[in-house]
C-alpha cells in the first residue's frame, strides 16, 4: 500500500515527524485521521508529490521525541494529562483575556476577529468538560485494562473531538488562518502566537488519543504495554 492510500492518522502514528509535515500542509490528522492521505489532499494534486517526498525523507526517529506508539498505556495517559490537559488549562484563560482586549481596543478595525473571545469561552467550557470526563471515567478504565468496557466512552470522546475540530475550523476562519494583520499591536501578536500554539497542541492531543490511545482499546493488534 502506498503512502497516499494509508489513513493520515496511521501515518501520524507510525512516522515520527509526520505531524509537523501535516501541519505545514493543513492536513487534519487528528479528527480526520481515518481519511487517506490522497483524500485529505483532494483538489490539491500539485501538492501530492512534495508531500509524499517530505514524508519519505523523514528520519526513522526524531531527536528527543518519545515514541508514544510503543509506550505503555499508563505512561501515555500520564503524558496526555501533564503535557496537554494541564497546559490547556493554562492556555485558555489567557487566550480569552487577550482576545477580549483586542476586541475592546481594535473592534473598529475590519480585520479585528470579532466574536473570538466568545468562541474561545465556549471552547474552554467544552474542553474542560471533556477533559474531566476523561480524567474521572475513561482514563481510569484504560489504566485498569478495561478496554472492552471503554468502547462506549471512547465513542463519546471521539464525537466530542470532532466538535473540537469544528471549533478549530471556526477559529481559523475568524482569524484568517491565524495570520497576524499588518499594524497589529503587541497584544494582538501575542494572542495569535498563543492561538497557533494552542491549535498545534490541541491537534497533537487529539491525535494521541484518537490514533494511539483509543486505537489500542478498540483494535487489539495495536495494543502495547
N, CA, C and O of each residue as an XYZ file, in Angstrom:
900
protein
N       0.852     -1.198      0.000
C       0.000      0.000      0.000
C       0.889      1.250      0.000
O       1.817      1.354      0.802
N       0.605      2.187     -0.893
C       1.400      3.410     -0.961
C       1.031      4.349      0.170
O      -0.001      4.180      0.819
N       1.877      5.335      0.401
C       1.585      6.331      1.434
C       0.251      7.021      1.165
O      -0.501      7.300      2.099
N      -0.044      7.294     -0.091
C      -1.257      8.024     -0.439
C      -2.522      7.278     -0.058
O      -3.564      7.898      0.153
N      -2.449      5.966      0.033
C      -3.643      5.170      0.324
C      -3.751      4.772      1.792
O      -4.635      3.999      2.158
N      -2.872      5.285      2.625
C      -2.919      4.988      4.049
C      -3.641      6.106      4.803
O      -3.541      7.266      4.404
N      -4.362      5.791      5.874
C      -5.027      6.823      6.681
C      -3.999      7.768      7.292
O      -2.935      7.337      7.738
N      -4.321      9.046      7.309
C      -3.352     10.016      7.825
C      -3.112      9.809      9.323
O      -2.012     10.072      9.811
N      -4.124      9.343     10.055
C      -3.914      9.061     11.467
C      -2.900      7.955     11.671
O      -2.088      8.012     12.594
N      -2.943      6.957     10.818
C      -1.977      5.858     10.898
C      -0.574      6.356     10.574
O       0.390      5.973     11.236
N      -0.455      7.207      9.560
C       0.850      7.768      9.214
C       1.384      8.646     10.346
O       2.575      8.614     10.657
N       0.501      9.424     10.954
C       0.920     10.265     12.071
C       1.408      9.419     13.233
O       2.305      9.814     13.978
N       0.806      8.256     13.372
C       1.165      7.360     14.469
C       2.476      6.634     14.188
O       3.256      6.389     15.109
N       2.724      6.295     12.949
C       3.842      5.415     12.618
C       5.089      6.142     12.132
O       6.190      5.600     12.232
N       4.942      7.368     11.604
C       6.089      8.097     11.067
C       6.468      9.249     11.990
O       5.769     10.262     12.017
N       7.550      9.121     12.744
C       7.980     10.233     13.612
C       8.216     11.496     12.789
O       8.939     11.468     11.793
N       7.609     12.598     13.205
C       7.746     13.855     12.481
C       6.666     14.114     11.458
O       6.594     15.214     10.910
N       5.804     13.115     11.180
C       4.771     13.302     10.157
C       3.787     14.406     10.539
O       3.290     15.125      9.672
N       3.508     14.536     11.820
C       2.529     15.550     12.219
C       3.009     16.960     11.866
O       2.200     17.831     11.546
N       4.315     17.182     11.924
C       4.835     18.504     11.542
C       4.613     18.757     10.060
O       4.266     19.869      9.662
N       4.812     17.738      9.249
C       4.564     17.864      7.812
C       3.081     18.132      7.561
O       2.728     18.976      6.737
N       2.225     17.419      8.266
C       0.785     17.611      8.091
C       0.358     19.021      8.485
O      -0.504     19.614      7.836
N       0.960     19.561      9.551
C       0.666     20.946      9.922
C       1.018     21.887      8.768
O       0.254     22.799      8.451
N       2.173     21.663      8.143
C       2.617     22.535      7.050
C       1.652     22.512      5.879
O       1.491     23.515      5.183
N       1.006     21.371      5.656
C       0.103     21.233      4.512
C      -1.370     21.387      4.910
O      -2.259     21.199      4.080
N      -1.625     21.726      6.168
C      -3.005     21.935      6.602
C      -3.845     20.683      6.578
O      -5.039     20.747      6.287
N      -3.243     19.532      6.881
C      -3.952     18.259      6.869
C      -4.436     17.922      8.273
O      -3.659     17.956      9.228
N      -5.711     17.598      8.396
C      -6.305     17.243      9.687
C      -5.991     15.783      9.994
O      -6.658     14.880      9.490
N      -4.982     15.558     10.813
C      -4.579     14.194     11.146
C      -5.176     13.724     12.467
O      -4.965     12.577     12.861
N      -5.914     14.582     13.157
C      -6.496     14.177     14.449
C      -7.947     13.763     14.247
O      -8.247     12.569     14.257
N      -8.855     14.718     14.065
C     -10.266     14.368     13.860
C     -10.492     13.690     12.507
O     -11.365     12.834     12.372
N      -9.693     14.082     11.506
C      -9.835     13.493     10.180
C      -8.853     12.372      9.929
O      -8.520     12.081      8.780
N      -8.381     11.736     10.998
C      -7.316     10.763     10.892
C      -7.642      9.508     10.118
O      -6.728      8.793      9.708
N      -8.924      9.210      9.901
C      -9.290      7.979      9.193
C      -9.346      8.167      7.679
O      -9.481      7.191      6.942
N      -9.246      9.399      7.212
C      -9.202      9.654      5.775
C      -7.817      9.296      5.240
O      -6.820      9.445      5.947
N      -7.755      8.827      4.002
C      -6.460      8.530      3.405
C      -5.731      9.836      3.089
O      -6.334     10.906      3.016
N      -4.431      9.716      2.907
C      -3.639     10.884      2.550
C      -4.130     11.479      1.230
O      -4.194     12.699      1.082
N      -4.473     10.622      0.282
C      -4.963     11.092     -1.019
C      -6.261     11.896     -0.854
O      -6.411     12.974     -1.430
N      -7.188     11.359     -0.064
C      -8.460     12.049      0.135
C      -8.278     13.358      0.897
O      -9.007     14.322      0.667
N      -7.299     13.388      1.805
C      -7.063     14.598      2.597
C      -6.547     15.737      1.738
O      -6.675     16.905      2.105
N      -5.957     15.395      0.580
C      -5.447     16.425     -0.325
C      -6.281     16.530     -1.597
O      -5.787     16.980     -2.631
N      -7.538     16.117     -1.525
C      -8.425     16.190     -2.688
C      -8.476     17.610     -3.227
O      -8.701     18.562     -2.480
N      -8.265     17.743     -4.531
C      -8.284     19.060     -5.156
C      -6.965     19.793     -5.078
O      -6.853     20.916     -5.569
N      -5.967     19.183     -4.470
C      -4.643     19.811     -4.335
C      -3.582     18.875     -4.917
O      -2.573     18.591     -4.272
N      -3.815     18.411     -6.116
C      -2.936     17.418     -6.731
C      -1.504     17.904     -6.864
O      -0.569     17.104     -6.810
N      -1.324     19.200     -7.036
C       0.036     19.734     -7.201
C       0.870     19.547     -5.940
O       2.099     19.506     -6.009
N       0.209     19.433     -4.784
C       0.939     19.278     -3.524
C       1.332     17.829     -3.246
O       2.195     17.570     -2.407
N       0.704     16.885     -3.945
C       0.923     15.468     -3.638
C       2.387     15.039     -3.734
O       2.889     14.427     -2.792
N       3.094     15.329     -4.824
C       4.486     14.869     -4.909
C       5.367     15.446     -3.805
O       6.192     14.733     -3.233
N       5.196     16.743     -3.500
C       6.019     17.372     -2.459
C       5.706     16.781     -1.090
O       6.606     16.564     -0.279
N       4.427     16.524     -0.840
C       4.038     15.961      0.452
C       4.609     14.556      0.629
O       5.174     14.238      1.675
N       4.461     13.723     -0.389
C       4.995     12.363     -0.305
C       6.513     12.394     -0.122
O       7.066     11.627      0.666
N       7.174     13.280     -0.850
C       8.625     13.385     -0.722
C       9.028     13.814      0.684
O      10.010     13.317      1.235
N       8.270     14.731      1.255
C       8.574     15.190      2.614
C       8.407     14.056      3.622
O       9.210     13.921      4.544
N       7.369     13.246      3.450
C       7.144     12.126      4.359
C       8.217     11.051      4.185
O       8.696     10.479      5.165
N       8.588     10.783      2.938
C       9.579      9.739      2.681
C      10.972     10.142      3.159
O      11.823      9.285      3.401
N      11.200     11.439      3.294
C      12.519     11.908      3.723
C      12.651     12.008      5.237
O      13.720     12.342      5.748
N      11.575     11.723      5.951
C      11.638     11.808      7.411
C      12.601     10.759      7.958
O      12.608      9.623      7.484
N      13.418     11.127      8.954
C      14.297     10.136      9.579
C      13.484      9.115     10.352
O      12.313      9.336     10.659
N      14.110      8.012     10.657
C      13.406      6.935     11.372
C      12.953      7.376     12.744
O      11.981      6.838     13.276
N      13.633      8.339     13.325
C      13.241      8.864     14.636
C      13.591     10.328     14.705
O      14.491     10.793     14.005
N      12.881     11.062     15.551
C      13.136     12.483     15.745
C      13.935     12.667     17.029
O      13.589     12.082     18.056
N      15.014     13.479     16.991
C      15.832     13.673     18.191
C      14.997     14.148     19.371
O      14.256     15.126     19.272
N      15.128     13.445     20.481
C      14.441     13.852     21.703
C      12.953     13.604     21.704
O      12.271     14.027     22.638
N      12.419     12.937     20.701
C      10.974     12.717     20.599
C      10.608     11.310     21.063
O      11.137     10.321     20.555
N       9.707     11.232     22.020
C       9.255      9.943     22.559
C       8.374      9.228     21.534
O       7.530      9.848     20.887
N       8.579      7.932     21.397
C       7.727      7.129     20.517
C       6.536      6.640     21.340
O       6.617      5.613     22.014
N       5.431      7.384     21.281
C       4.263      7.047     22.101
C       3.540      5.817     21.593
O       2.707      5.248     22.298
N       3.852      5.403     20.371
C       3.253      4.188     19.834
C       3.706      2.960     20.631
O       2.953      1.996     20.766
N       4.924      2.994     21.154
C       5.456      1.843     21.886
C       5.424      2.035     23.399
O       5.787      1.123     24.142
N       4.993      3.211     23.868
C       4.936      3.462     25.307
C       3.766      2.702     25.931
O       2.799      2.367     25.249
N       3.863      2.436     27.217
C       2.776      1.791     27.927
C       1.560      2.700     28.028
O       1.682      3.922     27.954
N       0.392      2.102     28.197
C      -0.850      2.879     28.270
C      -0.823      3.861     29.430
O      -1.208      5.019     29.264
N      -0.378      3.424     30.597
C      -0.323      4.324     31.748
C       0.614      5.485     31.506
O       0.306      6.622     31.865
N       1.761      5.207     30.897
C       2.732      6.262     30.599
C       2.155      7.265     29.609
O       2.339      8.472     29.764
N       1.457      6.767     28.593
C       0.856      7.648     27.590
C      -0.224      8.527     28.222
O      -0.285      9.725     27.945
N      -1.064      7.949     29.056
C      -2.110      8.731     29.718
C      -1.498      9.809     30.605
O      -1.955     10.952     30.600
N      -0.473      9.454     31.359
C       0.184     10.438     32.222
C       0.774     11.578     31.395
O       0.733     12.737     31.807
N       1.321     11.243     30.228
C       1.849     12.275     29.336
C       0.734     13.200     28.845
O       0.899     14.419     28.831
N      -0.387     12.627     28.448
C      -1.517     13.442     27.985
C      -1.993     14.384     29.088
O      -2.307     15.545     28.829
N      -2.043     13.880     30.305
C      -2.513     14.693     31.422
C      -1.587     15.869     31.694
O      -2.049     16.991     31.899
N      -0.282     15.618     31.695
C       0.662     16.685     32.054
C       0.980     17.598     30.875
O       1.105     18.811     31.044
N       1.112     17.020     29.681
C       1.524     17.824     28.530
C       0.361     18.558     27.871
O       0.562     19.614     27.271
N      -0.847     18.017     27.972
C      -1.971     18.634     27.267
C      -3.086     19.110     28.191
O      -3.463     20.279     28.121
N      -3.621     18.261     29.043
C      -4.703     18.712     29.922
C      -4.255     19.894     30.776
O      -4.928     20.923     30.814
N      -3.136     19.752     31.453
C      -2.653     20.832     32.320
C      -2.309     22.078     31.514
O      -2.577     23.196     31.954
N      -1.721     21.893     30.343
C      -1.318     23.040     29.519
C      -2.535     23.775     28.970
O      -2.553     25.006     28.966
N      -3.556     23.048     28.505
C      -4.772     23.711     28.012
C      -5.409     24.564     29.111
O      -5.942     25.639     28.837
N      -5.354     24.089     30.332
C      -5.951     24.838     31.444
C      -5.184     26.122     31.728
O      -5.730     27.060     32.311
N      -3.935     26.166     31.322
C      -3.169     27.408     31.429
C      -3.400     28.304     30.212
O      -3.480     29.526     30.332
N      -3.506     27.681     29.047
C      -3.616     28.440     27.798
C      -4.934     29.197     27.673
O      -4.945     30.384     27.347
N      -6.037     28.513     27.930
C      -7.336     29.059     27.570
C      -7.696     30.368     28.279
O      -8.126     31.303     27.603
N      -7.544     30.487     29.604
C      -7.912     31.755     30.247
C      -7.114     32.944     29.709
O      -7.655     34.039     29.553
N      -5.819     32.725     29.426
C      -5.000     33.823     28.909
C      -5.401     34.178     27.485
O      -5.424     35.358     27.135
N      -5.714     33.203     26.665
C      -6.161     33.495     25.302
C      -7.477     34.270     25.313
O      -7.663     35.195     24.522
N      -8.372     33.898     26.194
C      -9.649     34.610     26.316
C      -9.410     36.056     26.749
O     -10.026     36.981     26.220
N      -8.515     36.239     27.709
C      -8.204     37.600     28.188
C      -7.632     38.450     27.056
O      -8.040     39.596     26.871
N      -6.700     37.898     26.310
C      -6.094     38.640     25.204
C      -7.120     38.946     24.117
O      -7.129     40.048     23.569
N      -7.977     37.990     23.802
C      -8.991     38.203     22.765
C      -9.961     39.307     23.171
O     -10.327     40.149     22.351
N     -10.372     39.304     24.427
C     -11.255     40.375     24.902
C     -10.586     41.734     24.748
O     -11.222     42.708     24.346
N      -9.298     41.788     25.072
C      -8.563     43.048     24.991
C      -8.476     43.533     23.544
O      -8.701     44.710     23.262
N      -8.155     42.636     22.650
C      -8.026     43.011     21.241
C      -9.366     43.475     20.685
O      -9.423     44.477     19.972
N     -10.427     42.772     20.997
C     -11.748     43.170     20.501
C     -12.193     44.499     21.094
O     -12.847     45.293     20.418
N     -11.844     44.746     22.351
C     -12.236     46.004     23.001
C     -11.489     47.195     22.400
O     -12.083     48.247     22.162
N     -10.199     47.031     22.156
C      -9.370     48.151     21.699
C      -9.456     48.345     20.186
O      -9.429     49.477     19.705
N      -9.560     47.256     19.442
C      -9.472     47.340     17.979
C     -10.753     46.909     17.275
O     -10.729     46.567     16.092
N     -11.852     46.923     17.983
C     -13.113     46.452     17.428
C     -13.561     47.178     16.179
O     -14.355     46.640     15.407
N     -13.066     48.403     15.959
C     -13.489     49.166     14.784
C     -12.745     48.744     13.523
O     -13.157     49.083     12.414
N     -11.659     48.015     13.688
C     -10.899     47.582     12.517
C     -11.612     46.436     11.804
O     -12.172     45.547     12.446
N     -11.586     46.463     10.491
C     -12.259     45.437      9.705
C     -11.633     44.066      9.908
O     -12.323     43.050      9.819
N     -10.336     44.027     10.180
C      -9.651     42.747     10.346
C      -9.631     42.265     11.791
O      -8.981     41.267     12.102
N     -10.335     42.963     12.675
C     -10.416     42.518     14.067
C     -11.304     41.271     14.142
O     -12.391     41.261     13.565
N     -10.866     40.230     14.834
C     -11.641     38.982     14.901
C     -12.810     39.099     15.887
O     -12.759     38.544     16.985
N     -13.837     39.810     15.498
C     -14.995     39.971     16.363
C     -15.662     38.647     16.684
O     -15.922     37.847     15.786
N     -15.940     38.411     17.956
C     -16.545     37.156     18.376
C     -15.542     36.094     18.782
O     -15.932     34.999     19.186
N     -14.252     36.401     18.681
C     -13.236     35.402     19.010
C     -13.262     35.044     20.492
O     -13.162     33.871     20.852
N     -13.395     36.051     21.350
C     -13.414     35.769     22.785
C     -14.588     34.864     23.145
O     -14.443     33.945     23.951
N     -15.742     35.122     22.552
C     -16.914     34.283     22.816
C     -16.678     32.852     22.335
O     -17.048     31.898     23.019
N     -16.069     32.701     21.170
C     -15.758     31.371     20.651
C     -14.803     30.646     21.590
O     -15.008     29.472     21.896
N     -13.769     31.328     22.048
C     -12.792     30.715     22.943
C     -13.414     30.342     24.283
O     -13.059     29.321     24.872
N     -14.336     31.162     24.763
C     -15.023     30.835     26.025
C     -15.817     29.545     25.878
O     -15.811     28.698     26.771
N     -16.496     29.401     24.753
C     -17.237     28.170     24.513
C     -16.318     26.970     24.391
O     -16.620     25.898     24.915
N     -15.202     27.143     23.704
C     -14.231     26.066     23.573
C     -13.658     25.677     24.931
O     -13.447     24.499     25.218
N     -13.414     26.680     25.754
C     -12.870     26.433     27.086
C     -13.830     25.574     27.911
O     -13.415     24.610     28.554
N     -15.091     25.926     27.887
C     -16.091     25.170     28.649
C     -16.211     23.732     28.139
O     -16.245     22.787     28.926
N     -16.276     23.578     26.817
C     -16.416     22.243     26.243
C     -15.175     21.395     26.493
O     -15.274     20.203     26.788
N     -14.008     22.018     26.373
C     -12.767     21.281     26.578
C     -12.601     20.856     28.029
O     -12.148     19.745     28.305
N     -12.967     21.736     28.957
C     -12.854     21.389     30.374
C     -13.795     20.241     30.723
O     -13.406     19.317     31.438
N     -15.020     20.291     30.227
C     -15.967     19.201     30.467
C     -15.437     17.896     29.886
O     -15.529     16.842     30.516
N     -14.888     17.976     28.689
C     -14.352     16.795     28.007
C     -13.190     16.193     28.813
O     -13.149     14.984     29.041
N     -12.267     17.027     29.232
C     -11.096     16.533     29.956
C     -11.489     15.912     31.292
O     -10.895     14.921     31.716
N     -12.477     16.484     31.949
C     -12.915     15.919     33.222
C     -13.528     14.533     33.031
O     -13.319     13.648     33.861
N     -14.281     14.334     31.950
C     -14.830     13.008     31.663
C     -13.711     11.990     31.462
O     -13.794     10.857     31.936
N     -12.678     12.405     30.762
C     -11.552     11.503     30.545
C     -10.851     11.186     31.860
O     -10.523     10.033     32.141
N     -10.629     12.215     32.654
C      -9.879     12.037     33.896
C     -10.644     11.218     34.932
O     -10.044     10.455     35.688
N     -11.956     11.372     34.967
C     -12.760     10.715     36.002
C     -13.284      9.345     35.580
O     -13.511      8.476     36.422
N     -13.476      9.154     34.268
C     -14.126      7.920     33.813
C     -13.226      7.101     32.890
O     -12.848      5.979     33.225
N     -12.885      7.658     31.733
C     -12.230      6.860     30.695
C     -10.802      6.468     31.048
O     -10.448      5.293     30.949
N      -9.978      7.423     31.455
C      -8.578      7.100     31.701
C      -8.404      6.069     32.818
O      -7.588      5.159     32.669
N      -9.141      6.174     33.938
C      -9.016      5.116     34.952
C      -9.396      3.735     34.410
O      -8.783      2.735     34.781
N     -10.410      3.677     33.531
C     -10.796      2.394     32.940
C      -9.660      1.822     32.097
O      -9.349      0.634     32.188
N      -9.044      2.670     31.280
C      -7.976      2.196     30.409
C      -6.751      1.780     31.220
O      -6.081      0.804     30.883
N      -6.465      2.511     32.272
C      -5.316      2.153     33.111
C      -5.533      0.806     33.798
O      -4.573      0.089     34.082
N      -6.791      0.462     34.063
C      -7.103     -0.823     34.706
C      -7.270     -1.945     33.685
O      -7.563     -3.081     34.059
N      -7.085     -1.639     32.397
C      -7.170     -2.661     31.368
C      -8.581     -3.040     30.974
O      -8.794     -4.099     30.384
N      -9.563     -2.185     31.294
C     -10.967     -2.483     30.983
C     -11.303     -1.963     29.580
O     -12.227     -1.170     29.404
N     -10.536     -2.424     28.589
C     -10.671     -1.891     27.237
C     -12.065     -2.098     26.657
O     -12.630     -1.181     26.060
N     -12.626     -3.297     26.827
C     -13.941     -3.573     26.240
C     -15.013     -2.659     26.845
O     -15.879     -2.160     26.127
N     -14.956     -2.444     28.143
C     -15.934     -1.573     28.795
C     -15.773     -0.115     28.371
O     -16.686      0.691     28.543
N     -14.601      0.220     27.814
C     -14.320      1.608     27.453
C     -14.815      1.977     26.063
O     -14.724      3.142     25.676
N     -15.338      1.018     25.299
C     -15.727      1.319     23.917
C     -16.792      2.413     23.841
O     -16.720      3.287     22.977
N     -17.774      2.371     24.734
C     -18.808      3.402     24.735
C     -18.260      4.785     25.049
O     -18.488      5.717     24.278
N     -17.534      4.950     26.171
C     -16.927      6.256     26.463
C     -15.994      6.746     25.361
O     -15.935      7.944     25.082
N     -15.262      5.823     24.735
C     -14.364      6.226     23.648
C     -15.162      6.809     22.488
O     -14.751      7.807     21.896
N     -16.291      6.202     22.159
C     -17.130      6.727     21.069
C     -17.595      8.144     21.381
O     -17.642      9.002     20.499
N     -17.937      8.381     22.647
C     -18.360      9.727     23.056
C     -17.206     10.710     22.938
O     -17.389     11.830     22.461
N     -16.020     10.297     23.371
C     -14.862     11.182     23.308
C     -14.488     11.497     21.861
O     -14.109     12.627     21.552
N     -14.592     10.503     20.969
C     -14.310     10.765     19.554
C     -15.306     11.781     18.981
O     -14.927     12.668     18.217
N     -16.568     11.644     19.354
C     -17.593     12.587     18.894
C     -17.264     14.002     19.372
O     -17.386     14.967     18.617
N     -16.850     14.113     20.621
C     -16.510     15.436     21.163
C     -15.230     15.969     20.521
O     -15.089     17.179     20.346
N     -14.306     15.090     20.171
C     -13.115     15.532     19.447
C     -13.507     16.149     18.109
O     -12.938     17.160     17.699
N     -14.473     15.547     17.432
C     -14.951     16.116     16.171
C     -15.494     17.528     16.387
O     -15.282     18.417     15.563
N     -16.197     17.722     17.503
C     -16.725     19.050     17.821
C     -15.588     20.036     18.080
O     -15.670     21.195     17.675
N     -14.532     19.586     18.750
C     -13.362     20.447     18.960
C     -12.753     20.828     17.608
O     -12.338     21.969     17.404
N     -12.704     19.860     16.687
C     -12.170     20.140     15.363
C     -12.995     21.170     14.617
O     -12.444     22.029     13.928
N     -14.306     21.092     14.749
C     -15.182     22.082     14.111
C     -14.964     23.466     14.713
O     -14.991     24.468     13.999
N     -14.748     23.520     16.026
C     -14.481     24.802     16.679
C     -13.151     25.385     16.202
O     -13.035     26.594     16.003
N     -12.140     24.516     16.019
C     -10.862     24.998     15.485
C     -11.031     25.546     14.072
O     -10.393     26.534     13.709
N     -11.883     24.914     13.278
C     -12.133     25.405     11.921
C     -12.765     26.797     11.969
O     -12.413     27.660     11.164
N     -13.687     27.023     12.897
C     -14.292     28.354     13.045
C     -13.241     29.365     13.490
O     -13.233     30.510     13.038
N     -12.356     28.927     14.380
C     -11.287     29.817     14.846
C     -10.391     30.217     13.677
O     -10.019     31.384     13.547
N     -10.048     29.257     12.831
C      -9.192     29.553     11.683
C      -9.871     30.521     10.714
O      -9.228     31.423     10.177
N     -11.165     30.329     10.494
C     -11.895     31.216      9.594
C     -11.974     32.626     10.157
O     -11.831     33.604      9.424
N     -12.200     32.725     11.445
C     -12.358     34.022     12.100
C     -11.064     34.822     12.105
O     -11.089     36.052     12.058
N      -9.940     34.127     12.161
C      -8.638     34.795     12.261
C      -7.851     34.751     10.953
O      -6.661     35.064     10.930
N      -8.523     34.358      9.855
C      -7.840     34.250      8.562
C      -6.605     33.359      8.689
O      -5.494     33.748      8.330
N      -6.833     32.153      9.208
C      -5.774     31.156      9.412
C      -4.708     31.647     10.391
O      -3.524     31.344     10.248
N      -5.147     32.395     11.366
C      -4.289     32.937     12.430
C      -3.119     33.715     11.824
O      -1.977     33.587     12.265
N      -3.421     34.510     10.822
C      -2.421     35.376     10.206
C      -2.495     36.762     10.843
O      -3.509     37.450     10.730
N      -1.429     37.161     11.502
C      -1.411     38.461     12.185
C      -1.469     39.580     11.155
O      -0.633     39.623     10.253
N      -2.437     40.487     11.268
C      -2.551     41.569     10.282
C      -1.450     42.610     10.447
O      -0.834     42.716     11.507
N      -1.218     43.356      9.410
C      -0.214     44.431      9.461
C      -0.660     45.483     10.475
O      -1.842     45.809     10.579
N       0.298     45.994     11.203
C      -0.003     47.039     12.179
C      -0.603     46.521     13.463
O      -1.073     47.310     14.283
N      -0.601     45.202     13.661
C      -1.170     44.640     14.889
C      -0.319     45.033     16.087
O       0.908     45.079     16.005
N      -0.984     45.316     17.197
C      -0.279     45.708     18.413
C       0.357     44.476     19.063
O       0.159     43.346     18.619
N       1.121     44.725     20.121
C       1.814     43.635     20.812
C       0.827     42.612     21.359
O       1.078     41.409     21.281
N      -0.294     43.075     21.911
C      -1.297     42.166     22.465
C      -1.883     41.280     21.377
O      -2.080     40.082     21.583
N      -2.158     41.867     20.227
C      -2.719     41.111     19.105
C      -1.732     40.049     18.622
O      -2.112     38.908     18.358
N      -0.467     40.438     18.510
C       0.548     39.477     18.076
C       0.693     38.350     19.100
O       0.833     37.185     18.727
N       0.661     38.691     20.377
C       0.757     37.677     21.429
C      -0.444     36.734     21.377
O      -0.299     35.528     21.574
N      -1.623     37.282     21.114
C      -2.831     36.469     21.005
C      -2.685     35.446     19.885
O      -2.962     34.263     20.085
N      -2.256     35.887     18.719
C      -2.182     34.975     17.581
C      -1.060     33.960     17.750
O      -1.190     32.816     17.314
N       0.037     34.364     18.376
C       1.096     33.394     18.668
C       0.571     32.317     19.611
O       0.865     31.133     19.441
N      -0.206     32.736     20.602
C      -0.792     31.786     21.545
C      -1.818     30.886     20.885
O      -1.913     29.703     21.213
N      -2.595     31.445     19.946
C      -3.582     30.635     19.226
C      -2.913     29.573     18.373
O      -3.382     28.437     18.310
N      -1.813     29.938     17.713
C      -1.101     28.948     16.901
C      -0.574     27.819     17.775
O      -0.673     26.648     17.410
N      -0.018     28.166     18.919
C       0.488     27.146     19.836
C      -0.643     26.263     20.350
O      -0.508     25.040     20.400
N      -1.760     26.882     20.733
C      -2.905     26.130     21.237
C      -3.444     25.184     20.181
O      -3.744     24.029     20.483
N      -3.571     25.653     18.951
C      -4.093     24.805     17.875
C      -3.195     23.594     17.660
O      -3.687     22.471     17.560
N      -1.896     23.806     17.588
C      -0.982     22.675     17.389
C      -1.058     21.703     18.558
O      -1.053     20.487     18.365
N      -1.128     22.247     19.776
C      -1.218     21.385     20.960
C      -2.504     20.567     20.949
O      -2.480     19.366     21.218
N      -3.627     21.216     20.638
C      -4.906     20.507     20.663
C      -4.954     19.432     19.577
O      -5.483     18.344     19.803
N      -4.409     19.731     18.413
C      -4.404     18.727     17.346
C      -3.524     17.535     17.725
O      -3.894     16.389     17.472
N      -2.362     17.798     18.331
C      -1.497     16.710     18.752
C      -2.139     15.914     19.881
O      -2.018     14.690     19.933
N      -2.820     16.613     20.780
C      -3.547     15.990     21.886
C      -4.601     15.018     21.347
O      -4.664     13.863     21.770
N      -5.419     15.491     20.420
C      -6.478     14.652     19.857
C      -5.876     13.495     19.068
O      -6.387     12.376     19.112
N      -4.796     13.762     18.350
C      -4.124     12.697     17.598
C      -3.671     11.569     18.532
O      -3.921     10.399     18.242
N      -3.024     11.895     19.624
C      -2.527     10.863     20.533
C      -3.673     10.041     21.120
O      -3.528      8.841     21.356
N      -4.801     10.687     21.351
C      -5.945      9.953     21.891
C      -6.641      9.132     20.798
O      -6.807      7.921     20.943
N      -7.040      9.780     19.721
C      -7.787      9.085     18.667
C      -6.972      7.976     18.009
O      -7.454      6.854     17.853
N      -5.738      8.292     17.626
C      -4.960      7.414     16.765
C      -4.014      6.480     17.503
O      -3.495      5.534     16.910
N      -3.784      6.727     18.779
C      -2.891      5.858     19.539
C      -3.627      5.240     20.726
O      -3.840      4.028     20.756
N      -4.016      6.056     21.698
C      -4.607      5.528     22.927
C      -5.912      4.781     22.672
O      -6.074      3.647     23.122
N      -6.839      5.403     21.957
C      -8.139      4.780     21.742
C      -8.037      3.567     20.824
O      -8.758      2.585     21.003
N      -7.134      3.636     19.834
C      -6.980      2.512     18.923
C      -6.530      1.254     19.663
O      -6.879      0.142     19.266
N      -5.768      1.422     20.722
C      -5.329      0.260     21.497
C      -6.518     -0.481     22.107
O      -6.540     -1.710     22.175
N      -7.486      0.286     22.539
C      -8.636     -0.324     23.214
C      -9.590     -0.994     22.237
O     -10.226     -1.993     22.572
N      -9.691     -0.448     21.031
C     -10.680     -0.973     20.089
C     -10.071     -1.862     19.010
O     -10.791     -2.577     18.313
N      -8.736     -1.820     18.867
C      -8.051     -2.620     17.844
C      -6.926     -3.403     18.497
O      -5.846     -2.855     18.715
N      -7.153     -4.671     18.814
C      -6.170     -5.461     19.569
C      -4.764     -5.463     18.991
O      -3.793     -5.496     19.747
N      -4.629     -5.428     17.655
C      -3.296     -5.566     17.066
C      -2.407     -4.345     17.295
O      -1.205     -4.419     17.043
N      -2.974     -3.199     17.776
C      -2.110     -2.047     18.027
C      -1.881     -1.837     19.509
O      -1.366     -0.792     19.907
N      -2.249     -2.800     20.334
C      -2.058     -2.653     21.771
C      -0.593     -2.789     22.140
O       0.159     -3.564     21.548
N      -0.217     -2.001     23.147
C       1.125     -2.079     23.712
C       1.021     -1.898     25.204
O       0.051     -1.329     25.705
N       2.044     -2.394     25.933
C       2.111     -2.169     27.375
C       0.851     -2.514     28.081
O       0.767     -2.372     29.301
